[in-house]
């Protein structure tokens, strides 16, 4: 597993920052860019961004149909879209 860490260290910026000042993610070593994009979209949804905003920011998502987990994520996103 890999660990991605983003941390602001500039104290002046931290005083006016309206974002998370630190984010840490543990991800598979072989994660594809599309899997990472799906993960970011899910995180955006989890913190309250609307589907329309997420779609506008991230655009189309390519799914790897051979990956069972990605297929489950795709179904979950499609179910969410169909409920609205």
C-alpha positions in Angstrom: 0.0 0.0 0.0 1.1 3.6 -0.6 0.3 6.6 1.4 -0.5 10.0 -0.2 -0.1 13.0 2.2 -0.9 16.6 1.4 -0.1 19.1 4.1 0.0 22.9 4.1 3.1 24.1 6.1 2.9 27.8 5.4 1.6 29.3 8.7 0.4 32.5 7.0 -1.6 30.5 4.5 -3.0 28.3 7.2 -4.6 31.4 8.9 -6.7 32.1 5.8 -7.1 28.6 4.4 -10.6 27.4 3.9 -9.6 23.9 2.8 -8.4 20.9 4.7 -4.9 21.7 5.9 -3.9 18.0 5.8 -5.2 15.0 3.9 -3.8 11.5 4.1 -4.9 8.6 2.0 -3.7 5.0 2.0 -4.1 3.6 -1.5 -3.0 0.4 -3.4 0.4 0.6 -5.0 -1.1 -0.2 -8.4 -4.0 2.3 -8.3 -4.8 3.7 -11.7 -5.4 7.4 -12.4 -9.0 6.6 -13.1 -9.4 4.8 -9.8 -7.9 7.8 -8.1 -10.3 10.1 -9.9 -13.3 8.0 -8.7 -11.9 8.1 -5.2 -11.6 11.9 -5.3 -15.2 12.1 -6.6 -16.4 10.0 -3.7 -14.5 12.1 -1.2 -16.1 15.3 -2.7 -19.5 13.7 -2.4 -18.8 12.6 1.2 -18.0 16.2 2.2 -21.2 17.5 0.7 -20.5 18.7 -2.9 -23.5 18.1 -5.2 -23.4 15.6 -8.0 -23.7 18.4 -10.5 -20.7 20.2 -9.1 -18.7 17.0 -9.0 -19.6 16.1 -12.6 -18.6 19.6 -13.7 -15.3 19.6 -11.9 -14.2 16.0 -12.8 -16.0 15.4 -16.1 -16.4 11.9 -17.5 -15.0 8.9 -15.6 -13.5 5.9 -17.3 -14.2 2.7 -15.5 -12.1 -0.5 -15.7 -14.9 -3.1 -16.1 -12.4 -5.9 -15.2 -12.1 -4.5 -11.7 -14.9 -5.7 -9.5 -14.5 -2.9 -6.9 -14.6 -0.3 -9.7 -17.8 -1.9 -11.1 -19.3 -1.6 -7.6 -18.3 2.1 -7.4 -19.7 2.7 -10.9 -23.1 1.1 -9.9 -23.2 3.2 -6.7 -22.6 6.4 -8.6 -25.1 5.5 -11.3 -27.7 4.6 -8.6 -27.1 8.0 -7.0 -27.6 9.7 -10.3 -30.8 7.8 -11.1 -32.4 8.7 -7.8 -32.3 12.4 -8.5 
